Amino acid sequence: MARMTAAQAAVEILKKEGITHLFGLPGAAINPFYSAMRTNGGLTHVLARHVEGASHMAEGYTRAEAGNIGVCIGTSGPAGTDMITGLYSASADSIPILCITGQAPVAKLHKEDFQAVDITSIAKPLTKMAMTVLEPAQVPGAFQQAFHLMRSGRPGPVLLDLPIDVQLAEIEFDIDTYQSLPVYKPSASRAQIEKALDLLAASERPLIVAGGGIINADAADLLVEFAELTGVPVVPTLMGWGSIPDDHELTAGMVGLQTSHRYGNATLLESDFVLGIGNRWATGTPAASRPTPRAGPSSTSTSSRPRSAGCSPRTTGSSPTRRLRWSSSSRWPASARPRARWRTAPPGRTAARSARASCCARPTSTTSRSSRSGSTRR
């Protein structure tokens, strides 16, 4: 066992967890941590101009490459409150970041001491864990739990608040015996996967919604491969943007209120089965009148609705095939051609012409994406 300050133990744990860069501002109650970084070495500090900016820098560092964990640090009171916007952003987008704040001495807590803020109560609604460490010997366990929670399940931010006297206190700690807690990653069972694939195979107009979990898992290539094997068009969410190239022939645009494209919305509304990968059904879409999607297995979820009344089976010769009959008010989505397997033209030359003209007309919004090239027009 080696004797070191709790701040030095925290620095050693950060290095053991693979942290190389930190973003923040020194001062007051976080200075013992800065002294430990200078004494122990091995960490690169990036000086921010504002602690809120440091929290966004940590978030951006996490997003830059799969496996990264951004860490931001700041002094007591104002630093913690400045980090709240960064914590909210990370929580909303499932981004793991660690915020470390200095704090007034333990004896001064809840006594309106200078820059002493109950930051844990403020940050709890926006984090997976917010904790003020009151005992020096609890520092290693707090950091161990923080990294476990940030990486497990749906990733998210954590805040650790370290009083200045806790940082300065000496503890017995052997970094060689420190070990990260196993990360919990939910996964679908074989039966759940087969059920989702059966629904996909039985559908006439399926659609894949690709979320930010694909980016976080560095699985964009697998998504593209899956889409190409099945010929199913893909709608990325804003967090999943980039999981499939914008100019890919199976990219069907975006949906929703703020990120929508006209043909993306049309594709979603006319689909009869939606397979969500790496996303959560938490935002509104133009399909607000549709039934609420069902939660699926772990990180993969599915949504389906009955085949619309305008669709009916037809028989051509001796081979039964499914053709789509569209009412005069229906619009034929102009996305994901030619490979999307449910993009067969409606029967009748006149119906096909009117539907194509209807969906390919110039949008009324100022920004849209071309259904053929995926380019942006302003």
Beta strands, then each sheet from edge to edge (+ up, - down):
strand 1: 2-5
strand 2: 21-24
strand 3: 44-47
strand 4: 70-74
strand 5: 97-103
strand 6: 129-132
strand 7: 158-163
strand 8: 170-173
strand 9: 206-210
strand 10: 234-236
strand 11: 273-277
strand 12: 300-304
strand 13: 312-316
strand 14: 319-323
strand 15: 368-369
strand 16: 376-377
sheet 1: 1+ 8-
sheet 2: 3+ 2+ 4+ 5+ 7+ 6+
sheet 3: 10+ 9+ 11+ 12-
sheet 4: 13+ 14-
sheet 5: 15+ 16-
end
